[in-house]
Amino acid sequence: MAYETIVVDVEDHVATIRLNRPDALNALNSQLLGELSAALTDADRNDKVRCIVLTGSAKAFAAGADIKEMSEKSFVEMFLQDFFGHEAMTITRVRKPVIAAVAGYALGGGCELAMMCDFIIAADTAKFGQPEINLGVVAGIGGTQRLTRFVGKSKSMDMHLTGRFMDAEEAERSGLVSRVVPAKKLLEEAQSAAAKIAEKSLLASMAVKEAVNRSYETTLSEGLLFERRLFHSMFATDDQSEGMAAFMEKRTAQFRDR
Ligand code: CO8
């Protein structure tokens, strides 16, 4: 499928999706989020793809939802369209691992989009923020919920109430991003992490996603039971037999997703 606002490249089991609205700092409009949802769904269904990298430009991962598109909308239009509700749901339903590779601005919906991914690798130029308050609104695709879970109430309140930006060092210290790398190496690092993930059993990767994400939705005892049953269920797979046999035979496992 031909896209206008994103660029998709599949190589060595890794799909790299680049947001591509340079004139608007990759602001998220309906077209871009529609195309992104379609590309992610495609990658999720594509047998060749085992991990996905989502990235932007050197200046911006995404500077937020498109203010120009939103500015004239009424409550009724927003509500009837369930503005961005469907797209956000589609993005978070992807079952394969998704890494956000963030350089430059990740603001508002851009920060929220990065947080919908499984983990964030940040360039040392990255700037995260939830500046919606400056526009007289609040975050709308997860900022108040996900940022609070990632960095805690105090820092989340600070970010949402003041609208200030957080640099990459603070984002790593606070647990928002998993690692910070030099800007020039961002894509290489993210793709190399994705390639490493792509070597694992896809069954196990998907199970990891389900279990970690479950920790945000349930109690500790229910989450522990869910994880234990998932662990037990892996013993119905060839990949478990292969992974453990390979360890004992001191060789690299050849996973076949069975
Ligand atoms: N929307 C639309 N256009 C944008 C956006 C945006 N979010 N951000 C930047 N642009 C455009 C600018 O208008 C400008 O276009 P033009 O040249 O036509 O005027 C171009 O991108 C370049 O931007 P700047 O000239 O402003 O670049 P600077 O380097 O001077 O500044 C900033 C960069 C600091 C990132 C600045 O552009 C900025 O503050 N942008 C807005 C950031 C923001 O407020 N983001 C939050 C938006 S609201 C949101 O994300 C809500 C999400 C929830 C949706 C919920 C649905 C349910």
Boltz pocket constraint, residues with backbone or C-beta under 6 A from the ligand:
constraints:
  - pocket:
      binder: B
      contacts: [[A, 22], [A, 23], [A, 24], [A, 25], [A, 27], [A, 28], [A, 63], [A, 64], [A, 65], [A, 66], [A, 67], [A, 68], [A, 82], [A, 83], [A, 84], [A, 85], [A, 105], [A, 107], [A, 108], [A, 109], [A, 110], [A, 131], [A, 132], [A, 135], [A, 138], [A, 139], [A, 140], [A, 141]]
      max_distance: 6.0
